[in-house]
Amino acid sequence: MNPKAPAMTPYFQNDVLAKRPYIRIEWCLNAIEHPVLTETQPDGRIRHWVYVEELGKYLRVVTLPDGITLHNAFPDRRFAP
């Protein structure tokens, strides 16, 4: 693994990026570093939202409880800041 590459769960690597190949890792990192909103789920995972100009939508990025390991990412059609 590239030492500069972000930590990712196998689900993120094998399922999320396969289903949504348009999602860029830099968008996910931006969501973690500069979120519009963060929210902790009951299971401890953390949701981070960021507006992505290229998508014209908000991206929801879900990390493990450590706040940095990428687990899920998708355009969130229902999110309104």
PyMOL Python script that loads the backbone (N, CA, C, O; Angstrom):
from pymol import cmd

cmd.read_pdbstr("""\
ATOM      1  N   MET A   1       0.844  -1.189   0.000  1.00  0.00           N
ATOM      2  CA  MET A   1       0.000   0.000   0.000  1.00  0.00           C
ATOM      3  C   MET A   1       0.885   1.247   0.000  1.00  0.00           C
ATOM      4  O   MET A   1       1.910   1.304   0.679  1.00  0.00           O
ATOM      5  N   ASN A   2       0.470   2.215  -0.761  1.00  0.00           N
ATOM      6  CA  ASN A   2       1.173   3.491  -0.822  1.00  0.00           C
ATOM      7  C   ASN A   2       1.089   4.168   0.542  1.00  0.00           C
ATOM      8  O   ASN A   2      -0.009   4.326   1.075  1.00  0.00           O
ATOM      9  N   PRO A   3       2.232   4.578   1.127  1.00  0.00           N
ATOM     10  CA  PRO A   3       2.176   5.199   2.455  1.00  0.00           C
ATOM     11  C   PRO A   3       1.367   6.485   2.503  1.00  0.00           C
ATOM     12  O   PRO A   3       0.923   6.884   3.579  1.00  0.00           O
ATOM     13  N   LYS A   4       1.163   7.145   1.365  1.00  0.00           N
ATOM     14  CA  LYS A   4       0.359   8.367   1.338  1.00  0.00           C
ATOM     15  C   LYS A   4      -1.113   8.075   1.067  1.00  0.00           C
ATOM     16  O   LYS A   4      -1.948   8.973   1.172  1.00  0.00           O
ATOM     17  N   ALA A   5      -1.440   6.835   0.723  1.00  0.00           N
ATOM     18  CA  ALA A   5      -2.822   6.475   0.428  1.00  0.00           C
ATOM     19  C   ALA A   5      -3.630   6.430   1.717  1.00  0.00           C
ATOM     20  O   ALA A   5      -3.127   5.990   2.751  1.00  0.00           O
ATOM     21  N   PRO A   6      -4.878   6.881   1.660  1.00  0.00           N
ATOM     22  CA  PRO A   6      -5.717   6.845   2.857  1.00  0.00           C
ATOM     23  C   PRO A   6      -6.079   5.399   3.211  1.00  0.00           C
ATOM     24  O   PRO A   6      -6.088   4.520   2.350  1.00  0.00           O
ATOM     25  N   ALA A   7      -6.372   5.176   4.471  1.00  0.00           N
ATOM     26  CA  ALA A   7      -6.841   3.864   4.903  1.00  0.00           C
ATOM     27  C   ALA A   7      -8.255   3.653   4.380  1.00  0.00           C
ATOM     28  O   ALA A   7      -9.080   4.566   4.395  1.00  0.00           O
ATOM     29  N   MET A   8      -8.522   2.436   3.918  1.00  0.00           N
ATOM     30  CA  MET A   8      -9.833   2.100   3.366  1.00  0.00           C
ATOM     31  C   MET A   8     -10.226   0.707   3.824  1.00  0.00           C
ATOM     32  O   MET A   8      -9.379  -0.180   3.933  1.00  0.00           O
ATOM     33  N   THR A   9     -11.504   0.517   4.091  1.00  0.00           N
ATOM     34  CA  THR A   9     -11.981  -0.823   4.407  1.00  0.00           C
ATOM     35  C   THR A   9     -12.047  -1.629   3.105  1.00  0.00           C
ATOM     36  O   THR A   9     -12.117  -1.047   2.022  1.00  0.00           O
ATOM     37  N   PRO A  10     -12.027  -2.957   3.202  1.00  0.00           N
ATOM     38  CA  PRO A  10     -12.203  -3.771   1.997  1.00  0.00           C
ATOM     39  C   PRO A  10     -13.523  -3.457   1.284  1.00  0.00           C
ATOM     40  O   PRO A  10     -13.589  -3.473   0.055  1.00  0.00           O
ATOM     41  N   TYR A  11     -14.571  -3.173   2.063  1.00  0.00           N
ATOM     42  CA  TYR A  11     -15.856  -2.807   1.456  1.00  0.00           C
ATOM     43  C   TYR A  11     -15.704  -1.569   0.579  1.00  0.00           C
ATOM     44  O   TYR A  11     -16.217  -1.539  -0.540  1.00  0.00           O
ATOM     45  N   PHE A  12     -15.008  -0.551   1.073  1.00  0.00           N
ATOM     46  CA  PHE A  12     -14.815   0.672   0.291  1.00  0.00           C
ATOM     47  C   PHE A  12     -14.030   0.367  -0.985  1.00  0.00           C
ATOM     48  O   PHE A  12     -14.413   0.798  -2.072  1.00  0.00           O
ATOM     49  N   GLN A  13     -12.944  -0.368  -0.850  1.00  0.00           N
ATOM     50  CA  GLN A  13     -12.089  -0.671  -2.006  1.00  0.00           C
ATOM     51  C   GLN A  13     -12.801  -1.540  -3.035  1.00  0.00           C
ATOM     52  O   GLN A  13     -12.726  -1.277  -4.235  1.00  0.00           O
ATOM     53  N   ASN A  14     -13.492  -2.577  -2.561  1.00  0.00           N
ATOM     54  CA  ASN A  14     -14.037  -3.576  -3.482  1.00  0.00           C
ATOM     55  C   ASN A  14     -15.459  -3.329  -3.944  1.00  0.00           C
ATOM     56  O   ASN A  14     -15.844  -3.764  -5.030  1.00  0.00           O
ATOM     57  N   ASP A  15     -16.244  -2.636  -3.134  1.00  0.00           N
ATOM     58  CA  ASP A  15     -17.650  -2.433  -3.485  1.00  0.00           C
ATOM     59  C   ASP A  15     -17.974  -0.991  -3.856  1.00  0.00           C
ATOM     60  O   ASP A  15     -18.531  -0.726  -4.921  1.00  0.00           O
ATOM     61  N   VAL A  16     -17.623  -0.067  -2.973  1.00  0.00           N
ATOM     62  CA  VAL A  16     -17.981   1.335  -3.207  1.00  0.00           C
ATOM     63  C   VAL A  16     -17.317   1.860  -4.477  1.00  0.00           C
ATOM     64  O   VAL A  16     -17.991   2.416  -5.343  1.00  0.00           O
ATOM     65  N   LEU A  17     -16.009   1.688  -4.593  1.00  0.00           N
ATOM     66  CA  LEU A  17     -15.309   2.213  -5.771  1.00  0.00           C
ATOM     67  C   LEU A  17     -15.688   1.461  -7.045  1.00  0.00           C
ATOM     68  O   LEU A  17     -15.619   2.022  -8.139  1.00  0.00           O
ATOM     69  N   ALA A  18     -16.085   0.203  -6.912  1.00  0.00           N
ATOM     70  CA  ALA A  18     -16.526  -0.560  -8.085  1.00  0.00           C
ATOM     71  C   ALA A  18     -17.902  -0.084  -8.560  1.00  0.00           C
ATOM     72  O   ALA A  18     -18.138   0.048  -9.761  1.00  0.00           O
ATOM     73  N   LYS A  19     -18.813   0.173  -7.604  1.00  0.00           N
ATOM     74  CA  LYS A  19     -20.167   0.632  -7.952  1.00  0.00           C
ATOM     75  C   LYS A  19     -20.190   2.089  -8.382  1.00  0.00           C
ATOM     76  O   LYS A  19     -21.007   2.490  -9.211  1.00  0.00           O
ATOM     77  N   ARG A  20     -19.287   2.878  -7.813  1.00  0.00           N
ATOM     78  CA  ARG A  20     -19.275   4.322  -8.080  1.00  0.00           C
ATOM     79  C   ARG A  20     -17.860   4.754  -8.494  1.00  0.00           C
ATOM     80  O   ARG A  20     -17.188   5.467  -7.749  1.00  0.00           O
ATOM     81  N   PRO A  21     -17.414   4.327  -9.664  1.00  0.00           N
ATOM     82  CA  PRO A  21     -16.036   4.618 -10.077  1.00  0.00           C
ATOM     83  C   PRO A  21     -15.757   6.109 -10.281  1.00  0.00           C
ATOM     84  O   PRO A  21     -14.597   6.514 -10.365  1.00  0.00           O
ATOM     85  N   TYR A  22     -16.793   6.917 -10.361  1.00  0.00           N
ATOM     86  CA  TYR A  22     -16.614   8.369 -10.534  1.00  0.00           C
ATOM     87  C   TYR A  22     -16.176   9.052  -9.245  1.00  0.00           C
ATOM     88  O   TYR A  22     -15.696  10.185  -9.285  1.00  0.00           O
ATOM     89  N   ILE A  23     -16.333   8.384  -8.095  1.00  0.00           N
ATOM     90  CA  ILE A  23     -15.954   8.997  -6.818  1.00  0.00           C
ATOM     91  C   ILE A  23     -14.442   9.093  -6.730  1.00  0.00           C
ATOM     92  O   ILE A  23     -13.726   8.115  -6.947  1.00  0.00           O
ATOM     93  N   ARG A  24     -13.975  10.277  -6.411  1.00  0.00           N
ATOM     94  CA  ARG A  24     -12.537  10.530  -6.301  1.00  0.00           C
ATOM     95  C   ARG A  24     -12.120  10.520  -4.832  1.00  0.00           C
ATOM     96  O   ARG A  24     -12.821  11.041  -3.965  1.00  0.00           O
ATOM     97  N   ILE A  25     -10.988   9.928  -4.584  1.00  0.00           N
ATOM     98  CA  ILE A  25     -10.457   9.850  -3.225  1.00  0.00           C
ATOM     99  C   ILE A  25     -10.244  11.253  -2.657  1.00  0.00           C
ATOM    100  O   ILE A  25     -10.485  11.482  -1.471  1.00  0.00           O
ATOM    101  N   GLU A  26      -9.799  12.183  -3.481  1.00  0.00           N
ATOM    102  CA  GLU A  26      -9.565  13.546  -2.973  1.00  0.00           C
ATOM    103  C   GLU A  26     -10.853  14.193  -2.469  1.00  0.00           C
ATOM    104  O   GLU A  26     -10.810  15.001  -1.542  1.00  0.00           O
ATOM    105  N   TRP A  27     -12.009  13.850  -3.068  1.00  0.00           N
ATOM    106  CA  TRP A  27     -13.279  14.368  -2.563  1.00  0.00           C
ATOM    107  C   TRP A  27     -13.544  13.810  -1.162  1.00  0.00           C
ATOM    108  O   TRP A  27     -13.989  14.528  -0.267  1.00  0.00           O
ATOM    109  N   CYS A  28     -13.266  12.532  -0.995  1.00  0.00           N
ATOM    110  CA  CYS A  28     -13.484  11.882   0.301  1.00  0.00           C
ATOM    111  C   CYS A  28     -12.583  12.502   1.365  1.00  0.00           C
ATOM    112  O   CYS A  28     -13.023  12.764   2.484  1.00  0.00           O
ATOM    113  N   LEU A  29     -11.329  12.732   1.012  1.00  0.00           N
ATOM    114  CA  LEU A  29     -10.401  13.339   1.967  1.00  0.00           C
ATOM    115  C   LEU A  29     -10.817  14.761   2.304  1.00  0.00           C
ATOM    116  O   LEU A  29     -10.674  15.201   3.445  1.00  0.00           O
ATOM    117  N   ASN A  30     -11.329  15.478   1.315  1.00  0.00           N
ATOM    118  CA  ASN A  30     -11.817  16.837   1.556  1.00  0.00           C
ATOM    119  C   ASN A  30     -13.010  16.823   2.518  1.00  0.00           C
ATOM    120  O   ASN A  30     -13.148  17.709   3.362  1.00  0.00           O
ATOM    121  N   ALA A  31     -13.865  15.813   2.380  1.00  0.00           N
ATOM    122  CA  ALA A  31     -15.017  15.693   3.278  1.00  0.00           C
ATOM    123  C   ALA A  31     -14.563  15.484   4.715  1.00  0.00           C
ATOM    124  O   ALA A  31     -15.168  16.014   5.647  1.00  0.00           O
ATOM    125  N   ILE A  32     -13.504  14.714   4.891  1.00  0.00           N
ATOM    126  CA  ILE A  32     -12.988  14.454   6.239  1.00  0.00           C
ATOM    127  C   ILE A  32     -12.301  15.697   6.805  1.00  0.00           C
ATOM    128  O   ILE A  32     -12.464  16.025   7.980  1.00  0.00           O
ATOM    129  N   GLU A  33     -11.542  16.374   5.968  1.00  0.00           N
ATOM    130  CA  GLU A  33     -10.758  17.530   6.426  1.00  0.00           C
ATOM    131  C   GLU A  33     -11.569  18.818   6.544  1.00  0.00           C
ATOM    132  O   GLU A  33     -11.305  19.640   7.421  1.00  0.00           O
ATOM    133  N   HIS A  34     -12.560  18.997   5.660  1.00  0.00           N
ATOM    134  CA  HIS A  34     -13.337  20.243   5.632  1.00  0.00           C
ATOM    135  C   HIS A  34     -14.835  19.963   5.463  1.00  0.00           C
ATOM    136  O   HIS A  34     -15.441  20.412   4.490  1.00  0.00           O
ATOM    137  N   PRO A  35     -15.425  19.234   6.391  1.00  0.00           N
ATOM    138  CA  PRO A  35     -16.844  18.892   6.222  1.00  0.00           C
ATOM    139  C   PRO A  35     -17.762  20.090   6.443  1.00  0.00           C
ATOM    140  O   PRO A  35     -17.454  21.006   7.206  1.00  0.00           O
ATOM    141  N   VAL A  36     -18.883  20.054   5.760  1.00  0.00           N
ATOM    142  CA  VAL A  36     -19.957  21.011   6.009  1.00  0.00           C
ATOM    143  C   VAL A  36     -20.647  20.621   7.313  1.00  0.00           C
ATOM    144  O   VAL A  36     -21.097  21.473   8.080  1.00  0.00           O
ATOM    145  N   LEU A  37     -20.718  19.293   7.545  1.00  0.00           N
ATOM    146  CA  LEU A  37     -21.345  18.755   8.747  1.00  0.00           C
ATOM    147  C   LEU A  37     -20.744  17.389   9.032  1.00  0.00           C
ATOM    148  O   LEU A  37     -20.403  16.655   8.105  1.00  0.00           O
ATOM    149  N   THR A  38     -20.613  17.045  10.295  1.00  0.00           N
ATOM    150  CA  THR A  38     -20.259  15.683  10.691  1.00  0.00           C
ATOM    151  C   THR A  38     -21.302  15.199  11.684  1.00  0.00           C
ATOM    152  O   THR A  38     -21.920  15.981  12.407  1.00  0.00           O
ATOM    153  N   GLU A  39     -21.476  13.885  11.694  1.00  0.00           N
ATOM    154  CA  GLU A  39     -22.482  13.289  12.567  1.00  0.00           C
ATOM    155  C   GLU A  39     -22.014  11.880  12.914  1.00  0.00           C
ATOM    156  O   GLU A  39     -21.576  11.135  12.037  1.00  0.00           O
ATOM    157  N   THR A  40     -22.103  11.519  14.173  1.00  0.00           N
ATOM    158  CA  THR A  40     -21.721  10.170  14.585  1.00  0.00           C
ATOM    159  C   THR A  40     -22.953   9.276  14.590  1.00  0.00           C
ATOM    160  O   THR A  40     -23.980   9.617  15.178  1.00  0.00           O
ATOM    161  N   GLN A  41     -22.840   8.137  13.933  1.00  0.00           N
ATOM    162  CA  GLN A  41     -23.923   7.162  13.878  1.00  0.00           C
ATOM    163  C   GLN A  41     -23.957   6.369  15.184  1.00  0.00           C
ATOM    164  O   GLN A  41     -22.973   6.371  15.924  1.00  0.00           O
ATOM    165  N   PRO A  42     -25.066   5.694  15.480  1.00  0.00           N
ATOM    166  CA  PRO A  42     -25.147   4.876  16.693  1.00  0.00           C
ATOM    167  C   PRO A  42     -24.059   3.792  16.781  1.00  0.00           C
ATOM    168  O   PRO A  42     -23.663   3.402  17.879  1.00  0.00           O
ATOM    169  N   ASP A  43     -23.580   3.308  15.631  1.00  0.00           N
ATOM    170  CA  ASP A  43     -22.540   2.269  15.633  1.00  0.00           C
ATOM    171  C   ASP A  43     -21.129   2.845  15.769  1.00  0.00           C
ATOM    172  O   ASP A  43     -20.147   2.104  15.754  1.00  0.00           O
ATOM    173  N   GLY A  44     -21.034   4.184  15.903  1.00  0.00           N
ATOM    174  CA  GLY A  44     -19.734   4.827  16.083  1.00  0.00           C
ATOM    175  C   GLY A  44     -19.103   5.346  14.807  1.00  0.00           C
ATOM    176  O   GLY A  44     -18.183   6.163  14.857  1.00  0.00           O
ATOM    177  N   ARG A  45     -19.585   4.884  13.666  1.00  0.00           N
ATOM    178  CA  ARG A  45     -19.052   5.417  12.407  1.00  0.00           C
ATOM    179  C   ARG A  45     -19.419   6.888  12.287  1.00  0.00           C
ATOM    180  O   ARG A  45     -20.388   7.358  12.884  1.00  0.00           O
ATOM    181  N   ILE A  46     -18.624   7.604  11.501  1.00  0.00           N
ATOM    182  CA  ILE A  46     -18.817   9.050  11.392  1.00  0.00           C
ATOM    183  C   ILE A  46     -19.174   9.425   9.961  1.00  0.00           C
ATOM    184  O   ILE A  46     -18.514   9.007   9.010  1.00  0.00           O
ATOM    185  N   ARG A  47     -20.223  10.214   9.829  1.00  0.00           N
ATOM    186  CA  ARG A  47     -20.645  10.731   8.522  1.00  0.00           C
ATOM    187  C   ARG A  47     -20.047  12.125   8.344  1.00  0.00           C
ATOM    188  O   ARG A  47     -20.058  12.944   9.262  1.00  0.00           O
ATOM    189  N   HIS A  48     -19.530  12.371   7.157  1.00  0.00           N
ATOM    190  CA  HIS A  48     -18.963  13.679   6.804  1.00  0.00           C
ATOM    191  C   HIS A  48     -19.615  14.083   5.481  1.00  0.00           C
ATOM    192  O   HIS A  48     -19.684  13.279   4.551  1.00  0.00           O
ATOM    193  N   TRP A  49     -20.089  15.315   5.396  1.00  0.00           N
ATOM    194  CA  TRP A  49     -20.678  15.808   4.149  1.00  0.00           C
ATOM    195  C   TRP A  49     -19.830  16.944   3.592  1.00  0.00           C
ATOM    196  O   TRP A  49     -19.295  17.764   4.337  1.00  0.00           O
ATOM    197  N   VAL A  50     -19.720  16.974   2.275  1.00  0.00           N
ATOM    198  CA  VAL A  50     -19.011  18.050   1.587  1.00  0.00           C
ATOM    199  C   VAL A  50     -19.703  18.268   0.246  1.00  0.00           C
ATOM    200  O   VAL A  50     -20.190  17.326  -0.379  1.00  0.00           O
ATOM    201  N   TYR A  51     -19.736  19.521  -0.181  1.00  0.00           N
ATOM    202  CA  TYR A  51     -20.300  19.812  -1.502  1.00  0.00           C
ATOM    203  C   TYR A  51     -19.225  19.594  -2.545  1.00  0.00           C
ATOM    204  O   TYR A  51     -18.105  20.086  -2.407  1.00  0.00           O
ATOM    205  N   VAL A  52     -19.569  18.847  -3.599  1.00  0.00           N
ATOM    206  CA  VAL A  52     -18.626  18.576  -4.682  1.00  0.00           C
ATOM    207  C   VAL A  52     -19.151  19.266  -5.935  1.00  0.00           C
ATOM    208  O   VAL A  52     -20.164  18.866  -6.510  1.00  0.00           O
ATOM    209  N   GLU A  53     -18.447  20.299  -6.337  1.00  0.00           N
ATOM    210  CA  GLU A  53     -18.865  21.101  -7.490  1.00  0.00           C
ATOM    211  C   GLU A  53     -19.035  20.242  -8.747  1.00  0.00           C
ATOM    212  O   GLU A  53     -20.000  20.413  -9.492  1.00  0.00           O
ATOM    213  N   GLU A  54     -18.103  19.325  -8.978  1.00  0.00           N
ATOM    214  CA  GLU A  54     -18.160  18.476 -10.188  1.00  0.00           C
ATOM    215  C   GLU A  54     -19.407  17.601 -10.227  1.00  0.00           C
ATOM    216  O   GLU A  54     -19.898  17.266 -11.305  1.00  0.00           O
ATOM    217  N   LEU A  55     -19.917  17.230  -9.063  1.00  0.00           N
ATOM    218  CA  LEU A  55     -21.142  16.421  -8.995  1.00  0.00           C
ATOM    219  C   LEU A  55     -22.392  17.294  -8.959  1.00  0.00           C
ATOM    220  O   LEU A  55     -23.476  16.872  -9.361  1.00  0.00           O
ATOM    221  N   GLY A  56     -22.217  18.522  -8.467  1.00  0.00           N
ATOM    222  CA  GLY A  56     -23.371  19.385  -8.263  1.00  0.00           C
ATOM    223  C   GLY A  56     -24.225  18.896  -7.111  1.00  0.00           C
ATOM    224  O   GLY A  56     -25.418  19.195  -7.042  1.00  0.00           O
ATOM    225  N   LYS A  57     -23.608  18.134  -6.194  1.00  0.00           N
ATOM    226  CA  LYS A  57     -24.330  17.530  -5.080  1.00  0.00           C
ATOM    227  C   LYS A  57     -23.413  17.440  -3.870  1.00  0.00           C
ATOM    228  O   LYS A  57     -22.202  17.644  -3.956  1.00  0.00           O
ATOM    229  N   TYR A  58     -24.041  17.127  -2.736  1.00  0.00           N
ATOM    230  CA  TYR A  58     -23.274  16.837  -1.531  1.00  0.00           C
ATOM    231  C   TYR A  58     -22.875  15.370  -1.545  1.00  0.00           C
ATOM    232  O   TYR A  58     -23.658  14.499  -1.923  1.00  0.00           O
ATOM    233  N   LEU A  59     -21.649  15.117  -1.128  1.00  0.00           N
ATOM    234  CA  LEU A  59     -21.129  13.762  -1.002  1.00  0.00           C
ATOM    235  C   LEU A  59     -21.125  13.407   0.477  1.00  0.00           C
ATOM    236  O   LEU A  59     -20.619  14.164   1.305  1.00  0.00           O
ATOM    237  N   ARG A  60     -21.692  12.248   0.803  1.00  0.00           N
ATOM    238  CA  ARG A  60     -21.607  11.741   2.179  1.00  0.00           C
ATOM    239  C   ARG A  60     -20.490  10.711   2.215  1.00  0.00           C
ATOM    240  O   ARG A  60     -20.484   9.757   1.437  1.00  0.00           O
ATOM    241  N   VAL A  61     -19.559  10.912   3.115  1.00  0.00           N
ATOM    242  CA  VAL A  61     -18.445   9.989   3.306  1.00  0.00           C
ATOM    243  C   VAL A  61     -18.562   9.430   4.716  1.00  0.00           C
ATOM    244  O   VAL A  61     -18.659  10.178   5.689  1.00  0.00           O
ATOM    245  N   VAL A  62     -18.551   8.119   4.811  1.00  0.00           N
ATOM    246  CA  VAL A  62     -18.654   7.464   6.111  1.00  0.00           C
ATOM    247  C   VAL A  62     -17.298   6.848   6.436  1.00  0.00           C
ATOM    248  O   VAL A  62     -16.721   6.108   5.639  1.00  0.00           O
ATOM    249  N   THR A  63     -16.809   7.174   7.628  1.00  0.00           N
ATOM    250  CA  THR A  63     -15.542   6.608   8.090  1.00  0.00           C
ATOM    251  C   THR A  63     -15.810   5.696   9.292  1.00  0.00           C
ATOM    252  O   THR A  63     -16.871   5.739   9.914  1.00  0.00           O
ATOM    253  N   LEU A  64     -14.816   4.880   9.587  1.00  0.00           N
ATOM    254  CA  LEU A  64     -14.876   4.087  10.811  1.00  0.00           C
ATOM    255  C   LEU A  64     -14.772   5.045  12.002  1.00  0.00           C
ATOM    256  O   LEU A  64     -14.486   6.226  11.806  1.00  0.00           O
ATOM    257  N   PRO A  65     -14.995   4.574  13.209  1.00  0.00           N
ATOM    258  CA  PRO A  65     -14.947   5.470  14.370  1.00  0.00           C
ATOM    259  C   PRO A  65     -13.636   6.236  14.537  1.00  0.00           C
ATOM    260  O   PRO A  65     -13.594   7.231  15.261  1.00  0.00           O
ATOM    261  N   ASP A  66     -12.555   5.784  13.872  1.00  0.00           N
ATOM    262  CA  ASP A  66     -11.286   6.520  13.956  1.00  0.00           C
ATOM    263  C   ASP A  66     -11.329   7.848  13.211  1.00  0.00           C
ATOM    264  O   ASP A  66     -10.434   8.679  13.365  1.00  0.00           O
ATOM    265  N   GLY A  67     -12.374   8.049  12.399  1.00  0.00           N
ATOM    266  CA  GLY A  67     -12.551   9.303  11.677  1.00  0.00           C
ATOM    267  C   GLY A  67     -11.715   9.453  10.422  1.00  0.00           C
ATOM    268  O   GLY A  67     -11.788  10.491   9.763  1.00  0.00           O
ATOM    269  N   ILE A  68     -10.920   8.446  10.069  1.00  0.00           N
ATOM    270  CA  ILE A  68     -10.069   8.570   8.880  1.00  0.00           C
ATOM    271  C   ILE A  68     -10.144   7.382   7.916  1.00  0.00           C
ATOM    272  O   ILE A  68      -9.827   7.532   6.736  1.00  0.00           O
ATOM    273  N   THR A  69     -10.553   6.219   8.394  1.00  0.00           N
ATOM    274  CA  THR A  69     -10.625   5.049   7.514  1.00  0.00           C
ATOM    275  C   THR A  69     -11.913   5.110   6.701  1.00  0.00           C
ATOM    276  O   THR A  69     -13.009   5.064   7.259  1.00  0.00           O
ATOM    277  N   LEU A  70     -11.778   5.214   5.383  1.00  0.00           N
ATOM    278  CA  LEU A  70     -12.922   5.335   4.482  1.00  0.00           C
ATOM    279  C   LEU A  70     -13.702   4.022   4.435  1.00  0.00           C
ATOM    280  O   LEU A  70     -13.122   2.951   4.258  1.00  0.00           O
ATOM    281  N   HIS A  71     -15.025   4.118   4.595  1.00  0.00           N
ATOM    282  CA  HIS A  71     -15.874   2.933   4.569  1.00  0.00           C
ATOM    283  C   HIS A  71     -16.968   3.023   3.498  1.00  0.00           C
ATOM    284  O   HIS A  71     -17.324   2.015   2.887  1.00  0.00           O
ATOM    285  N   ASN A  72     -17.497   4.220   3.274  1.00  0.00           N
ATOM    286  CA  ASN A  72     -18.560   4.375   2.285  1.00  0.00           C
ATOM    287  C   ASN A  72     -18.552   5.809   1.779  1.00  0.00           C
ATOM    288  O   ASN A  72     -18.093   6.719   2.470  1.00  0.00           O
ATOM    289  N   ALA A  73     -19.059   6.004   0.577  1.00  0.00           N
ATOM    290  CA  ALA A  73     -19.185   7.342  -0.003  1.00  0.00           C
ATOM    291  C   ALA A  73     -20.230   7.296  -1.104  1.00  0.00           C
ATOM    292  O   ALA A  73     -20.259   6.375  -1.921  1.00  0.00           O
ATOM    293  N   PHE A  74     -21.088   8.311  -1.108  1.00  0.00           N
ATOM    294  CA  PHE A  74     -22.111   8.382  -2.146  1.00  0.00           C
ATOM    295  C   PHE A  74     -22.720   9.773  -2.180  1.00  0.00           C
ATOM    296  O   PHE A  74     -22.722  10.475  -1.168  1.00  0.00           O
ATOM    297  N   PRO A  75     -23.240  10.184  -3.345  1.00  0.00           N
ATOM    298  CA  PRO A  75     -23.953  11.454  -3.410  1.00  0.00           C
ATOM    299  C   PRO A  75     -25.222  11.338  -2.565  1.00  0.00           C
ATOM    300  O   PRO A  75     -25.993  10.391  -2.720  1.00  0.00           O
ATOM    301  N   ASP A  76     -25.432  12.295  -1.679  1.00  0.00           N
ATOM    302  CA  ASP A  76     -26.562  12.261  -0.762  1.00  0.00           C
ATOM    303  C   ASP A  76     -27.641  13.210  -1.270  1.00  0.00           C
ATOM    304  O   ASP A  76     -27.577  14.416  -1.028  1.00  0.00           O
ATOM    305  N   ARG A  77     -28.616  12.676  -1.963  1.00  0.00           N
ATOM    306  CA  ARG A  77     -29.662  13.489  -2.578  1.00  0.00           C
ATOM    307  C   ARG A  77     -30.571  14.155  -1.563  1.00  0.00           C
ATOM    308  O   ARG A  77     -31.195  15.174  -1.860  1.00  0.00           O
ATOM    309  N   ARG A  78     -30.651  13.580  -0.351  1.00  0.00           N
ATOM    310  CA  ARG A  78     -31.565  14.113   0.658  1.00  0.00           C
ATOM    311  C   ARG A  78     -30.909  15.137   1.586  1.00  0.00           C
ATOM    312  O   ARG A  78     -31.599  15.778   2.378  1.00  0.00           O
ATOM    313  N   PHE A  79     -29.591  15.299   1.499  1.00  0.00           N
ATOM    314  CA  PHE A  79     -28.911  16.206   2.418  1.00  0.00           C
ATOM    315  C   PHE A  79     -29.175  17.663   2.053  1.00  0.00           C
ATOM    316  O   PHE A  79     -29.055  18.067   0.896  1.00  0.00           O
ATOM    317  N   ALA A  80     -29.536  18.434   3.066  1.00  0.00           N
ATOM    318  CA  ALA A  80     -29.701  19.874   2.902  1.00  0.00           C
ATOM    319  C   ALA A  80     -29.035  20.540   4.107  1.00  0.00           C
ATOM    320  O   ALA A  80     -29.433  20.294   5.246  1.00  0.00           O
ATOM    321  N   PRO A  81     -28.037  21.370   3.868  1.00  0.00           N
ATOM    322  CA  PRO A  81     -27.346  21.995   4.996  1.00  0.00           C
ATOM    323  C   PRO A  81     -28.217  22.981   5.767  1.00  0.00           C
ATOM    324  O   PRO A  81     -27.760  23.578   6.741  1.00  0.00           O
TER     325      PRO A  81
END
""", "prot")
cmd.dss("prot")
cmd.show_as("cartoon", "prot")
cmd.util.cbc("prot")
cmd.orient("prot")
